[in-house]
Amino acid sequence: DEISIWDGVISSSQVGIIYNSGSPIELNESPVNSSYLVGWWRNGDGATFPTIPDESANYSNAGTMTNMIAGDINTDTPG
C-alpha cells in the first residue's frame, strides 16, 4: 500500500533493505545508494483527507485523493 519513486535504478538488495526496514528513508541516507528518493507515499498512514503526504525528505510532492470521501481512509494498517 506504499509507493516510492526514485530518480534512478535501485538494486534488488536495496529493495530487500526497504522491505525489511519498512521505510525507504534509511536507504536514501545510505552512502551506497546513488539514487535519490523523489517521493514516498504511505497511502493512508498519517493522511488527512484529501491530502496524501510525501514522507520523503522532499515533503513537497503531496498527493490528492480523488473520487473518495474522508470515510474511505482505513487507519487500521499493519505497522
TIMARNU-434879 format. One record per atom (N, C-alpha, C, CB): z, y, x; residue in one letter; residue number from 0; atom name. Coordinates in pm, 1 decimal, padded with zeros to 6 digits. Glycine has a CB too. Layout:
{site {Z Y X} 'A' NUM 'CA'};
...
***
This chain:
{site {00000.0 -00119.6 00080.9} 'D' 0 'N'};
{site {00000.0 00000.0 00000.0} 'D' 0 'CA'};
{site {00000.0 00125.7 00085.1} 'D' 0 'C'};
{site {00118.5 00000.0 -00092.0} 'D' 0 'CB'};
{site {-00011.3 00112.9 00216.2} 'E' 1 'N'};
{site {-00013.1 00228.7 00305.1} 'E' 1 'CA'};
{site {-00148.8 00238.5 00373.2} 'E' 1 'C'};
{site {00100.1 00219.6 00410.3} 'E' 1 'CB'};
{site {-00188.2 00360.2 00404.0} 'I' 2 'N'};
{site {-00316.9 00385.1 00468.4} 'I' 2 'CA'};
{site {-00294.4 00475.8 00588.8} 'I' 2 'C'};
{site {-00418.8 00448.9 00368.6} 'I' 2 'CB'};
{site {-00357.6 00440.9 00700.8} 'S' 3 'N'};
{site {-00357.3 00532.4 00815.1} 'S' 3 'CA'};
{site {-00500.0 00544.5 00866.4} 'S' 3 'C'};
{site {-00260.7 00482.6 00928.5} 'S' 3 'CB'};
{site {-00532.1 00662.6 00916.4} 'I' 4 'N'};
{site {-00664.3 00688.8 00973.0} 'I' 4 'CA'};
{site {-00645.8 00733.9 01116.6} 'I' 4 'C'};
{site {-00742.4 00796.0 00889.9} 'I' 4 'CB'};
{site {-00724.9 00674.8 01205.1} 'W' 5 'N'};
{site {-00720.7 00704.9 01348.4} 'W' 5 'CA'};
{site {-00852.9 00767.6 01389.7} 'W' 5 'C'};
{site {-00691.9 00576.6 01432.2} 'W' 5 'CB'};
{site {-00852.6 00844.6 01496.0} 'D' 6 'N'};
{site {-00976.2 00907.0 01541.8} 'D' 6 'CA'};
{site {-01051.4 00819.2 01640.4} 'D' 6 'C'};
{site {-00946.6 01040.8 01605.0} 'D' 6 'CB'};
{site {-01007.3 00698.7 01659.2} 'G' 7 'N'};
{site {-01073.7 00603.7 01747.8} 'G' 7 'CA'};
{site {-01035.8 00461.7 01711.6} 'G' 7 'C'};
{site {-01038.6 00632.0 01893.6} 'G' 7 'CB'};
{site {-01075.8 00370.3 01796.1} 'V' 8 'N'};
{site {-01050.5 00228.3 01772.8} 'V' 8 'CA'};
{site {-00911.1 00193.0 01823.4} 'V' 8 'C'};
{site {-01158.2 00140.3 01842.2} 'V' 8 'CB'};
{site {-00837.3 00113.7 01745.4} 'I' 9 'N'};
{site {-00711.0 00058.9 01793.8} 'I' 9 'CA'};
{site {-00728.9 -00092.0 01807.2} 'I' 9 'C'};
{site {-00591.2 00094.5 01697.2} 'I' 9 'CB'};
{site {-00660.7 -00149.5 01903.7} 'S' 10 'N'};
{site {-00676.9 -00291.7 01933.8} 'S' 10 'CA'};
{site {-00601.4 -00378.4 01834.3} 'S' 10 'C'};
{site {-00629.2 -00321.8 02075.3} 'S' 10 'CB'};
{site {-00630.5 -00507.2 01835.7} 'S' 11 'N'};
{site {-00560.2 -00599.9 01746.9} 'S' 11 'CA'};
{site {-00411.7 -00606.4 01782.7} 'S' 11 'C'};
{site {-00623.2 -00740.5 01754.8} 'S' 11 'CB'};
{site {-00377.3 -00591.9 01910.0} 'S' 12 'N'};
{site {-00235.1 -00591.7 01946.3} 'S' 12 'CA'};
{site {-00165.9 -00466.0 01894.1} 'S' 12 'C'};
{site {-00218.4 -00601.6 02099.4} 'S' 12 'CB'};
{site {-00237.2 -00354.5 01891.4} 'Q' 13 'N'};
{site {-00180.8 -00231.4 01835.5} 'Q' 13 'CA'};
{site {-00163.2 -00243.2 01683.8} 'Q' 13 'C'};
{site {-00271.0 -00111.1 01869.2} 'Q' 13 'CB'};
{site {-00256.7 -00309.9 01617.2} 'V' 14 'N'};
{site {-00241.1 -00335.8 01473.9} 'V' 14 'CA'};
{site {-00116.0 -00419.8 01451.5} 'V' 14 'C'};
{site {-00366.7 -00407.6 01415.8} 'V' 14 'CB'};
{site {-00092.2 -00518.4 01538.8} 'G' 15 'N'};
{site {00028.7 -00601.1 01530.0} 'G' 15 'CA'};
{site {00155.6 -00518.9 01545.2} 'G' 15 'C'};
{site {00025.7 -00709.6 01635.7} 'G' 15 'CB'};
{site {00153.8 -00420.1 01634.6} 'I' 16 'N'};
{site {00269.5 -00332.0 01653.5} 'I' 16 'CA'};
{site {00297.0 -00254.3 01524.8} 'I' 16 'C'};
{site {00245.7 -00234.2 01772.0} 'I' 16 'CB'};
{site {00191.3 -00201.4 01463.8} 'I' 17 'N'};
{site {00207.1 -00127.5 01337.3} 'I' 17 'CA'};
{site {00262.6 -00219.0 01230.3} 'I' 17 'C'};
{site {00072.5 -00067.0 01291.0} 'I' 17 'CB'};
{site {00206.1 -00338.1 01219.2} 'Y' 18 'N'};
{site {00250.2 -00433.1 01115.9} 'Y' 18 'CA'};
{site {00396.9 -00469.2 01134.0} 'Y' 18 'C'};
{site {00164.3 -00560.6 01119.3} 'Y' 18 'CB'};
{site {00436.4 -00499.4 01256.0} 'N' 19 'N'};
{site {00573.8 -00543.8 01281.6} 'N' 19 'CA'};
{site {00676.5 -00431.3 01274.7} 'N' 19 'C'};
{site {00581.4 -00609.1 01416.6} 'N' 19 'CB'};
{site {00635.7 -00309.4 01306.9} 'S' 20 'N'};
{site {00730.0 -00197.8 01302.2} 'S' 20 'CA'};
{site {00732.6 -00130.6 01165.3} 'S' 20 'C'};
{site {00695.0 -00095.6 01408.8} 'S' 20 'CB'};
{site {00624.8 -00146.6 01089.2} 'G' 21 'N'};
{site {00615.9 -00084.2 00958.2} 'G' 21 'CA'};
{site {00573.9 00061.4 00962.2} 'G' 21 'C'};
{site {00746.3 -00095.2 00889.3} 'G' 21 'CB'};
{site {00537.6 00110.5 01081.9} 'S' 22 'N'};
{site {00503.1 00250.7 01094.9} 'S' 22 'CA'};
{site {00403.3 00272.0 01208.5} 'S' 22 'C'};
{site {00628.6 00334.1 01118.1} 'S' 22 'CB'};
{site {00297.0 00348.6 01185.9} 'P' 23 'N'};
{site {00204.9 00381.1 01295.1} 'P' 23 'CA'};
{site {00256.0 00493.3 01384.6} 'P' 23 'C'};
{site {00070.6 00419.5 01238.8} 'P' 23 'CB'};
{site {00365.0 00557.9 01346.2} 'I' 24 'N'};
{site {00416.9 00671.8 01422.4} 'I' 24 'CA'};
{site {00455.7 00629.1 01563.8} 'I' 24 'C'};
{site {00538.2 00733.9 01350.6} 'I' 24 'CB'};
{site {00528.1 00518.6 01576.0} 'E' 25 'N'};
{site {00572.3 00470.8 01706.9} 'E' 25 'CA'};
{site {00453.4 00443.2 01797.8} 'E' 25 'C'};
{site {00657.5 00344.4 01691.9} 'E' 25 'CB'};
{site {00350.3 00381.2 01744.2} 'L' 26 'N'};
{site {00231.0 00350.4 01822.6} 'L' 26 'CA'};
{site {00161.5 00478.1 01866.5} 'L' 26 'C'};
{site {00134.7 00262.8 01742.1} 'L' 26 'CB'};
{site {00156.7 00576.0 01780.5} 'N' 27 'N'};
{site {00090.1 00701.1 01813.4} 'N' 27 'CA'};
{site {00158.6 00772.4 01929.1} 'N' 27 'C'};
{site {00085.9 00791.7 01691.9} 'N' 27 'CB'};
{site {00288.7 00751.0 01946.1} 'E' 28 'N'};
{site {00362.0 00814.8 02054.0} 'E' 28 'CA'};
{site {00357.8 00734.9 02184.0} 'E' 28 'C'};
{site {00504.5 00836.1 02012.5} 'E' 28 'CB'};
{site {00298.9 00615.2 02178.6} 'S' 29 'N'};
{site {00294.6 00527.9 02295.5} 'S' 29 'CA'};
{site {00186.7 00573.8 02393.1} 'S' 29 'C'};
{site {00269.4 00382.5 02253.2} 'S' 29 'CB'};
{site {00216.1 00575.8 02524.2} 'P' 30 'N'};
{site {00115.7 00618.7 02622.1} 'P' 30 'CA'};
{site {-00001.7 00521.8 02636.8} 'P' 30 'C'};
{site {00181.1 00637.1 02755.6} 'P' 30 'CB'};
{site {00010.5 00397.8 02587.3} 'V' 31 'N'};
{site {-00100.4 00302.9 02599.6} 'V' 31 'CA'};
{site {-00205.3 00326.7 02491.8} 'V' 31 'C'};
{site {-00048.7 00158.8 02591.4} 'V' 31 'CB'};
{site {-00175.3 00410.1 02394.6} 'N' 32 'N'};
{site {-00268.1 00433.6 02285.6} 'N' 32 'CA'};
{site {-00353.4 00556.5 02315.0} 'N' 32 'C'};
{site {-00192.6 00450.5 02153.0} 'N' 32 'CB'};
{site {-00484.7 00536.8 02319.1} 'S' 33 'N'};
{site {-00573.3 00650.4 02345.7} 'S' 33 'CA'};
{site {-00627.4 00711.8 02217.0} 'S' 33 'C'};
{site {-00689.0 00606.8 02434.5} 'S' 33 'CB'};
{site {-00597.3 00650.5 02103.3} 'S' 34 'N'};
{site {-00641.9 00703.6 01975.1} 'S' 34 'CA'};
{site {-00533.5 00790.9 01914.6} 'S' 34 'C'};
{site {-00679.3 00589.9 01878.7} 'S' 34 'CB'};
{site {-00576.2 00889.7 01838.7} 'Y' 35 'N'};
{site {-00485.0 00983.4 01777.1} 'Y' 35 'CA'};
{site {-00474.0 00953.6 01628.1} 'Y' 35 'C'};
{site {-00531.3 01128.0 01800.8} 'Y' 35 'CB'};
{site {-00351.8 00947.7 01577.9} 'L' 36 'N'};
{site {-00326.9 00925.0 01436.6} 'L' 36 'CA'};
{site {-00362.7 01051.1 01358.2} 'L' 36 'C'};
{site {-00179.3 00884.7 01412.4} 'L' 36 'CB'};
{site {-00463.6 01042.4 01273.6} 'V' 37 'N'};
{site {-00509.2 01157.0 01194.9} 'V' 37 'CA'};
{site {-00422.0 01176.2 01071.9} 'V' 37 'C'};
{site {-00655.7 01138.9 01153.4} 'V' 37 'CB'};
{site {-00387.0 01065.9 01005.4} 'G' 38 'N'};
{site {-00304.6 01075.1 00885.6} 'G' 38 'CA'};
{site {-00246.5 00941.0 00846.6} 'G' 38 'C'};
{site {-00384.8 01131.0 00771.2} 'G' 38 'CB'};
{site {-00132.8 00944.5 00776.8} 'W' 39 'N'};
{site {-00065.8 00823.4 00730.6} 'W' 39 'CA'};
{site {-00004.5 00852.6 00594.6} 'W' 39 'C'};
{site {00043.0 00775.3 00832.7} 'W' 39 'CB'};
{site {-00049.3 00779.5 00494.2} 'W' 40 'N'};
{site {-00004.1 00799.0 00357.1} 'W' 40 'CA'};
{site {00063.2 00672.3 00307.5} 'W' 40 'C'};
{site {-00121.6 00837.8 00264.9} 'W' 40 'CB'};
{site {00186.0 00684.5 00258.5} 'R' 41 'N'};
{site {00263.9 00569.2 00214.4} 'R' 41 'CA'};
{site {00241.8 00538.1 00066.6} 'R' 41 'C'};
{site {00411.4 00593.1 00240.2} 'R' 41 'CB'};
{site {00167.8 00621.2 -00002.7} 'N' 42 'N'};
{site {00124.5 00596.2 -00140.4} 'N' 42 'CA'};
{site {00236.5 00562.8 -00237.0} 'N' 42 'C'};
{site {00026.6 00485.7 -00141.7} 'N' 42 'CB'};
{site {00327.5 00652.3 -00251.0} 'G' 43 'N'};
{site {00435.2 00637.3 -00348.4} 'G' 43 'CA'};
{site {00572.1 00655.3 -00286.5} 'G' 43 'C'};
{site {00427.3 00502.4 -00413.9} 'G' 43 'CB'};
{site {00591.8 00606.9 -00166.0} 'D' 44 'N'};
{site {00721.1 00622.0 -00099.8} 'D' 44 'CA'};
{site {00739.5 00768.3 -00060.3} 'D' 44 'C'};
{site {00731.7 00528.8 00025.0} 'D' 44 'CB'};
{site {00829.4 00836.2 -00126.3} 'G' 45 'N'};
{site {00856.3 00976.0 -00095.5} 'G' 45 'CA'};
{site {00761.0 01074.2 -00160.8} 'G' 45 'C'};
{site {00852.2 00995.5 00050.3} 'G' 45 'CB'};
{site {00669.6 01024.0 -00243.9} 'A' 46 'N'};
{site {00573.7 01112.5 -00309.2} 'A' 46 'CA'};
{site {00635.8 01178.1 -00432.0} 'A' 46 'C'};
{site {00447.3 01035.2 -00348.5} 'A' 46 'CB'};
{site {00597.7 01300.7 -00455.6} 'T' 47 'N'};
{site {00635.5 01373.6 -00576.1} 'T' 47 'CA'};
{site {00507.4 01413.3 -00646.3} 'T' 47 'C'};
{site {00724.2 01499.0 -00543.3} 'T' 47 'CB'};
{site {00488.3 01364.6 -00765.4} 'F' 48 'N'};
{site {00365.8 01387.5 -00840.4} 'F' 48 'CA'};
{site {00328.3 01534.7 -00840.3} 'F' 48 'C'};
{site {00380.9 01337.4 -00983.1} 'F' 48 'CB'};
{site {00206.9 01571.1 -00810.1} 'P' 49 'N'};
{site {00087.5 01490.7 -00787.3} 'P' 49 'CA'};
{site {00048.6 01477.0 -00640.0} 'P' 49 'C'};
{site {-00026.5 01549.8 -00862.8} 'P' 49 'CB'};
{site {00140.9 01499.3 -00547.1} 'T' 50 'N'};
{site {00106.9 01501.3 -00404.8} 'T' 50 'CA'};
{site {00149.6 01373.8 -00333.1} 'T' 50 'C'};
{site {00171.1 01620.9 -00338.1} 'T' 50 'CB'};
{site {00059.4 01318.6 -00251.2} 'I' 51 'N'};
{site {00092.3 01208.1 -00161.8} 'I' 51 'CA'};
{site {00103.8 01268.9 -00022.5} 'I' 51 'C'};
{site {-00016.7 01091.7 -00167.2} 'I' 51 'CB'};
{site {00225.9 01280.6 00030.9} 'P' 52 'N'};
{site {00242.4 01349.6 00159.9} 'P' 52 'CA'};
{site {00185.0 01271.6 00277.0} 'P' 52 'C'};
{site {00388.5 01376.6 00185.4} 'P' 52 'CB'};
{site {00135.5 01345.1 00373.8} 'D' 53 'N'};
{site {00089.1 01288.7 00500.6} 'D' 53 'CA'};
{site {00211.8 01271.2 00588.3} 'D' 53 'C'};
{site {-00019.5 01380.5 00570.2} 'D' 53 'CB'};
{site {00243.2 01146.9 00624.9} 'E' 54 'N'};
{site {00363.0 01116.3 00703.0} 'E' 54 'CA'};
{site {00336.7 01120.1 00853.8} 'E' 54 'C'};
{site {00416.7 00979.6 00663.7} 'E' 54 'CB'};
{site {00214.0 01150.3 00894.5} 'S' 55 'N'};
{site {00184.2 01159.8 01037.9} 'S' 55 'CA'};
{site {00239.4 01290.8 01092.4} 'S' 55 'C'};
{site {00031.1 01149.9 01064.2} 'S' 55 'CB'};
{site {00224.7 01312.3 01220.9} 'A' 56 'N'};
{site {00272.4 01436.0 01282.9} 'A' 56 'CA'};
{site {00193.4 01556.8 01234.2} 'A' 56 'C'};
{site {00263.4 01425.9 01434.8} 'A' 56 'CB'};
{site {00076.2 01534.7 01175.1} 'N' 57 'N'};
{site {-00005.3 01645.9 01125.2} 'N' 57 'CA'};
{site {00058.4 01714.3 01006.1} 'N' 57 'C'};
{site {-00143.4 01596.9 01087.3} 'N' 57 'CB'};
{site {00107.3 01636.7 00911.8} 'Y' 58 'N'};
{site {00165.3 01687.2 00787.3} 'Y' 58 'CA'};
{site {00071.3 01776.9 00709.4} 'Y' 58 'C'};
{site {00291.4 01761.9 00816.7} 'Y' 58 'CB'};
{site {-00054.6 01782.4 00747.8} 'S' 59 'N'};
{site {-00144.7 01877.5 00684.2} 'S' 59 'CA'};
{site {-00253.2 01812.2 00600.0} 'S' 59 'C'};
{site {-00208.2 01962.8 00788.2} 'S' 59 'CB'};
{site {-00251.7 01681.2 00590.9} 'N' 60 'N'};
{site {-00357.0 01609.9 00519.5} 'N' 60 'CA'};
{site {-00302.7 01545.2 00392.7} 'N' 60 'C'};
{site {-00420.5 01504.1 00609.6} 'N' 60 'CB'};
{site {-00229.9 01620.8 00312.8} 'A' 61 'N'};
{site {-00171.7 01565.8 00191.1} 'A' 61 'CA'};
{site {-00281.5 01524.5 00093.9} 'A' 61 'C'};
{site {-00077.3 01667.7 00125.2} 'A' 61 'CB'};
{site {-00255.2 01416.0 00021.0} 'G' 62 'N'};
{site {-00347.3 01369.0 -00081.4} 'G' 62 'CA'};
{site {-00301.1 01415.7 -00218.1} 'G' 62 'C'};
{site {-00359.3 01216.0 -00078.0} 'G' 62 'CB'};
{site {-00390.2 01407.5 -00314.1} 'T' 63 'N'};
{site {-00357.7 01445.2 -00450.4} 'T' 63 'CA'};
{site {-00387.9 01328.6 -00543.5} 'T' 63 'C'};
{site {-00436.2 01571.4 -00493.0} 'T' 63 'CB'};
{site {-00289.8 01290.1 -00624.0} 'M' 64 'N'};
{site {-00308.9 01182.0 -00720.4} 'M' 64 'CA'};
{site {-00398.3 01232.2 -00832.9} 'M' 64 'C'};
{site {-00172.4 01131.2 -00776.2} 'M' 64 'CB'};
{site {-00497.1 01153.0 -00870.2} 'T' 65 'N'};
{site {-00583.4 01188.4 -00982.2} 'T' 65 'CA'};
{site {-00586.4 01072.2 -01080.1} 'T' 65 'C'};
{site {-00726.7 01223.9 -00933.8} 'T' 65 'CB'};
{site {-00613.9 01102.7 -01204.0} 'N' 66 'N'};
{site {-00617.1 01002.1 -01310.6} 'N' 66 'CA'};
{site {-00486.4 00925.4 -01319.6} 'N' 66 'C'};
{site {-00731.9 00905.1 -01288.3} 'N' 66 'CB'};
{site {-00375.3 00994.2 -01298.2} 'M' 67 'N'};
{site {-00242.2 00934.9 -01303.1} 'M' 67 'CA'};
{site {-00149.3 01030.3 -01376.7} 'M' 67 'C'};
{site {-00188.7 00904.1 -01159.8} 'M' 67 'CB'};
{site {-00033.3 00978.0 -01412.1} 'I' 68 'N'};
{site {00075.0 01059.9 -01461.8} 'I' 68 'CA'};
{site {00195.9 01033.2 -01373.8} 'I' 68 'C'};
{site {00105.4 01030.3 -01612.1} 'I' 68 'CB'};
{site {00295.6 01116.1 -01379.7} 'A' 69 'N'};
{site {00413.7 01100.5 -01294.0} 'A' 69 'CA'};
{site {00478.6 00963.6 -01310.4} 'A' 69 'C'};
{site {00515.4 01209.2 -01324.8} 'A' 69 'CB'};
{site {00473.8 00905.1 -01430.6} 'G' 70 'N'};
{site {00534.6 00775.0 -01455.2} 'G' 70 'CA'};
{site {00463.4 00659.1 -01387.7} 'G' 70 'C'};
{site {00539.9 00750.0 -01600.8} 'G' 70 'CB'};
{site {00344.4 00681.8 -01332.7} 'D' 71 'N'};
{site {00270.4 00576.2 -01263.1} 'D' 71 'CA'};
{site {00328.3 00546.9 -01124.5} 'D' 71 'C'};
{site {00123.7 00615.2 -01250.3} 'D' 71 'CB'};
{site {00410.7 00635.1 -01071.5} 'I' 72 'N'};
{site {00466.9 00614.0 -00938.1} 'I' 72 'CA'};
{site {00571.9 00504.0 -00944.5} 'I' 72 'C'};
{site {00528.5 00745.1 -00881.9} 'I' 72 'CB'};
{site {00557.0 00403.5 -00859.8} 'N' 73 'N'};
{site {00651.6 00293.0 -00851.1} 'N' 73 'CA'};
{site {00739.1 00315.4 -00729.4} 'N' 73 'C'};
{site {00578.5 00155.3 -00843.4} 'N' 73 'CB'};
{site {00865.7 00343.7 -00750.1} 'T' 74 'N'};
{site {00956.2 00370.8 -00637.6} 'T' 74 'CA'};
{site {01027.1 00245.5 -00588.9} 'T' 74 'C'};
{site {01059.1 00474.7 -00677.3} 'T' 74 'CB'};
{site {01004.3 00132.6 -00654.3} 'D' 75 'N'};
{site {01065.8 00006.3 -00614.8} 'D' 75 'CA'};
{site {00972.7 -00066.6 -00520.0} 'D' 75 'C'};
{site {01098.1 -00081.4 -00738.2} 'D' 75 'CB'};
{site {00963.1 -00016.2 -00396.0} 'T' 76 'N'};
{site {00875.0 -00074.6 -00296.7} 'T' 76 'CA'};
{site {00954.4 -00137.2 -00184.1} 'T' 76 'C'};
{site {00780.0 00029.7 -00242.1} 'T' 76 'CB'};
{site {00897.0 -00238.4 -00118.6} 'P' 77 'N'};
{site {00967.6 -00301.3 -00006.9} 'P' 77 'CA'};
{site {00991.0 -00202.0 00106.0} 'P' 77 'C'};
{site {00888.9 -00421.8 00045.0} 'P' 77 'CB'};
{site {01101.9 -00211.7 00172.9} 'G' 78 'N'};
{site {01132.8 -00120.2 00282.8} 'G' 78 'CA'};
{site {01084.3 -00164.1 00414.1} 'G' 78 'C'};
{site {01274.8 -00099.2 00292.1} 'G' 78 'CB'};
***
